[in-house]
Amino acid sequence: MKNYILDTNVLLHDPNSILNFKENHVLIPIEVIEEIDRFKRESTELGQNARTVSRSLDALRKQGRLSEGVALSNGGRLQIIFSAQDGSPGYDSKSVDARIVAQAQAVQKAGPKIPTVLVTKDINLRIKADALGLAAEDYETDRIYITDLYTGMMDMMVSAEKMTAFRANGELEITGDRKYFPNEYCTLIEEKNPKRTALTKFDASGTKLVPIIDCREGVWGIKPRNREQHFAFDALLDDRVKLVTLMGKAGTGKTLMAMAAGLKRTVLDREFRRVVVARPTISMGKEIGFLPGTMEEKLNPWMQPIHDALEMLSDLNMGNEHRRAADLMRSGSIVVEALSYIRGRSIAQQFMVIDEAQNLTPLEVKTIVTRVGHGTKIVFTGDPYQIDNPYVDSASNGFNYVVSKFREQ
């Protein structure tokens, strides 16, 4: 058995985290409860999580005094602990972090034979704890490292006979013990002639390779420049694929391609009612409600990259039948919305693009996905290496979460 002492940021990140420590002793300092109380009035996801934590603790209170400890459904035990009277050298009683560390030290001193671990998402607090001889860990339950992330594509060497059969039949049955995922993209490479290749993907069963959509002529003026962009356009244009994730560094064209595909399927093919584009507003550091102006004016600082992409698409199609960006916005063919107001809605028959999804938390991604109604396609674009949200990192963000959870769908 171990003693796990939780910091506030762990509970705000995952309000159900108290159940993720198996049959161990979960300790919550009273300072954490006070910080949770300060967050509960916010209308943000942090506020929602704070309220969820409060309700969970209130429900557990019915089992007995939390200060003495109560049983959890997973076989563990939860207890609220109170401030230690003294601390380590340099102890600052006004610092919440210092008081939490002092309580962890007190727990460790009271039961030296039981391992005591401080769990926090605060890097500096982990460093302080380590310097004071305390074991400290990040909250690892929902962490998905980039190196372990599903890429969605692979190479496969095949004989000349199989390559010829694929080109002749338009499909190729794949046998063997390895498991392949639905819509996993595959570059077929002929063994004796590596220059002879074919871009394919697995069908819904994950056992048969089929050709991808031919986009060499371009989509809304955008032509794929490499195999990854060919694969991306196929996923974006295939109506059987209802959720798409595009990961790439800045400048790889992921947002531009998503918008181009959305406009084609909405304006030209009339498969969707409109294109909805949204980005997290976290990077600017302010809630849009506190900025002056109309909703559109409030969103402009965050959405300027979207407007730039629209203008580029318009410029690429000068002289074509495609309308300019301003006309598309005015007609409602494409709209820009704040993610803050998506909760409680049902978005049907729309092509939805969520840009900069690496700045979302797993809970925010769940909220967005559950808002998708009948006939809607949703596209998440992101770069886990470029994160502005202080509450997530390259392994705990919502973009990684959705890639991992939906790879078998």
Backbone hydrogen bonds, N-H to C=O, Kabsch-Sander energy under -0.5 kcal/mol:
donor,donor_aa,acceptor,acceptor_aa,energy
3,N,115,P,-3.1
4,Y,2,K,-0.6
4,Y,25,H,-3.2
5,I,3,N,-0.6
5,I,117,V,-2.9
6,L,4,Y,-0.6
6,L,27,L,-2.3
7,D,119,V,-2.2
10,V,7,D,-0.9
11,L,7,D,-1.1
12,L,8,T,-2.2
13,H,9,N,-1.5
14,D,10,V,-2.4
17,S,14,D,-2.2
19,L,16,N,-1.8
20,N,17,S,-2.2
24,N,22,K,-1.6
25,H,2,K,-2.6
26,V,24,N,-0.7
26,V,77,R,-3.7
27,L,4,Y,-3.5
27,L,25,H,-0.6
28,I,79,Q,-2.6
30,I,81,I,-2.1
32,V,29,P,-1.0
33,I,29,P,-1.2
34,E,30,I,-1.9
35,E,31,E,-2.1
36,I,32,V,-2.6
37,D,33,I,-2.1
38,R,34,E,-1.3
39,F,35,E,-1.3
40,K,36,I,-1.3
42,E,39,F,-2.1
48,Q,44,T,-2.1
49,N,45,E,-2.8
50,A,46,L,-2.5
51,R,47,G,-2.2
52,T,48,Q,-2.1
53,V,49,N,-2.5
54,S,50,A,-2.3
55,R,51,R,-2.3
56,S,52,T,-2.3
57,L,53,V,-2.5
58,D,54,S,-2.2
59,A,55,R,-2.1
60,L,56,S,-1.9
61,R,57,L,-1.6
62,K,58,D,-0.6
62,K,59,A,-0.9
63,Q,60,L,-1.9
64,G,61,R,-0.9
68,E,65,R,-1.1
69,G,65,R,-0.9
70,V,78,L,-2.6
72,L,76,G,-2.6
75,G,72,L,-1.8
77,R,24,N,-2.3
78,L,70,V,-2.8
79,Q,26,V,-2.3
80,I,66,L,-2.1
81,I,28,I,-1.9
91,Y,88,S,-1.7
93,S,91,Y,-0.6
95,S,92,D,-1.5
96,V,94,K,-0.6
99,R,95,S,-2.0
100,I,96,V,-2.4
101,V,97,D,-2.4
102,A,98,A,-2.3
103,Q,99,R,-2.1
104,A,100,I,-2.1
105,Q,101,V,-2.4
106,A,102,A,-2.1
107,V,103,Q,-2.3
108,Q,104,A,-2.3
109,K,105,Q,-2.5
110,A,106,A,-2.2
111,G,107,V,-1.7
114,I,111,G,-1.8
117,V,3,N,-3.2
118,L,135,A,-2.8
119,V,5,I,-3.2
119,V,117,V,-0.6
120,T,118,L,-0.6
120,T,137,E,-2.4
123,I,121,K,-0.8
126,R,122,D,-1.8
127,I,123,I,-2.0
128,K,124,N,-2.5
129,A,125,L,-2.6
130,D,126,R,-2.3
131,A,127,I,-2.2
132,L,128,K,-1.3
133,G,130,D,-1.6
134,L,129,A,-3.0
135,A,116,T,-0.7
137,E,118,L,-2.6
140,E,138,D,-0.9
143,R,140,E,-1.6
144,I,395,A,-3.9
148,D,145,Y,-1.5
149,L,146,I,-1.3
154,M,185,Y,-1.5
156,M,187,T,-2.4
158,V,189,I,-2.5
163,M,159,S,-2.2
164,T,160,A,-2.4
165,A,161,E,-2.3
166,F,162,K,-2.4
167,R,163,M,-2.2
168,A,164,T,-2.0
169,N,165,A,-2.8
170,G,166,F,-2.5
172,L,209,L,-1.8
174,I,207,T,-3.1
175,T,173,E,-0.5
183,N,202,F,-1.7
184,E,181,F,-1.7
185,Y,152,G,-2.8
186,C,200,T,-2.6
187,T,154,M,-2.5
188,L,186,C,-0.8
188,L,198,A,-2.9
189,I,156,M,-2.7
190,E,193,N,-0.5
190,E,196,R,-2.3
191,E,158,V,-2.8
196,R,193,N,-2.6
197,T,195,K,-0.9
198,A,188,L,-1.7
200,T,186,C,-2.7
200,T,198,A,-0.6
201,K,210,V,-2.1
202,F,184,E,-2.2
203,D,208,K,-2.5
206,G,203,D,-1.3
209,L,172,L,-3.0
210,V,201,K,-2.8
212,I,199,L,-1.1
215,C,213,I,-0.7
218,G,215,C,-1.9
219,V,222,I,-2.8
222,I,219,V,-1.9
223,K,221,G,-0.6
230,H,226,N,-1.8
231,F,227,R,-2.8
232,A,228,E,-2.4
233,F,229,Q,-2.4
234,D,230,H,-1.9
235,A,231,F,-2.2
236,L,232,A,-2.4
237,L,233,F,-2.2
238,D,234,D,-1.5
239,D,237,L,-0.8
241,V,238,D,-1.6
242,K,240,R,-0.8
244,V,378,I,-2.3
246,L,380,F,-3.0
247,M,245,T,-0.5
248,G,382,G,-1.8
252,T,249,K,-1.7
257,M,253,G,-2.6
258,A,254,K,-1.9
259,M,255,T,-2.3
260,A,256,L,-2.4
261,A,257,M,-2.7
262,G,258,A,-2.1
263,L,259,M,-2.6
264,K,260,A,-2.2
265,R,261,A,-2.5
266,T,262,G,-1.6
267,V,263,L,-3.0
268,L,263,L,-1.0
268,L,264,K,-0.7
269,D,264,K,-2.7
271,E,265,R,-3.3
272,F,265,R,-0.8
273,R,349,Q,-3.1
275,V,333,S,-2.9
276,V,274,R,-0.5
276,V,351,F,-2.6
277,V,275,V,-0.5
277,V,335,V,-2.7
278,A,353,V,-2.6
279,R,337,E,-0.6
284,M,281,T,-0.8
285,G,282,I,-1.4
290,F,287,E,-1.7
291,L,288,I,-1.5
298,K,294,T,-2.6
299,L,295,M,-2.1
300,N,296,E,-1.2
302,W,299,L,-0.8
303,M,299,L,-2.5
304,Q,300,N,-1.1
306,I,303,M,-0.8
307,H,303,M,-2.1
308,D,304,Q,-2.7
309,A,305,P,-2.0
310,L,306,I,-2.3
311,E,307,H,-2.5
312,M,308,D,-2.2
313,L,309,A,-2.2
314,S,310,L,-2.2
315,D,311,E,-2.7
316,L,312,M,-2.2
317,N,313,L,-0.6
317,N,314,S,-0.9
318,M,315,D,-1.2
320,N,317,N,-2.4
328,L,324,R,-2.2
329,M,325,A,-2.4
330,R,326,A,-2.5
331,S,327,D,-2.4
332,G,328,L,-0.6
332,G,329,M,-0.7
333,S,328,L,-1.4
334,I,328,L,-1.4
335,V,275,V,-2.8
337,E,277,V,-2.1
339,L,279,R,-0.7
341,Y,338,A,-1.4
342,I,339,L,-1.7
345,R,342,I,-1.8
347,I,371,R,-3.1
348,A,346,S,-0.8
349,Q,374,H,-2.3
351,F,274,R,-2.5
352,M,350,Q,-0.8
352,M,377,K,-3.4
353,V,276,V,-3.4
354,I,352,M,-0.5
354,I,379,V,-3.6
355,D,278,A,-2.7
355,D,353,V,-0.7
357,A,381,T,-3.1
359,N,356,E,-1.9
360,L,357,A,-1.7
365,V,361,T,-2.1
366,K,362,P,-2.2
367,T,363,L,-2.2
368,I,364,E,-2.2
369,V,365,V,-2.7
370,T,366,K,-2.2
371,R,367,T,-0.6
371,R,368,I,-1.1
372,V,369,V,-1.2
373,G,347,I,-3.9
376,T,373,G,-1.5
377,K,350,Q,-2.2
378,I,242,K,-2.6
379,V,352,M,-3.0
380,F,244,V,-3.0
381,T,354,I,-2.6
381,T,379,V,-0.5
382,G,246,L,-2.1
386,Q,383,D,-2.5
387,I,385,Y,-0.5
392,V,389,N,-1.4
396,S,393,D,-0.6
397,N,393,D,-0.9
398,G,360,L,-3.7
399,F,357,A,-0.5
401,Y,397,N,-1.4
402,V,398,G,-2.4
403,V,399,F,-2.1
404,S,400,N,-2.3
405,K,401,Y,-2.5
406,F,402,V,-1.8
407,R,404,S,-0.6
409,Q,406,F,-1.6
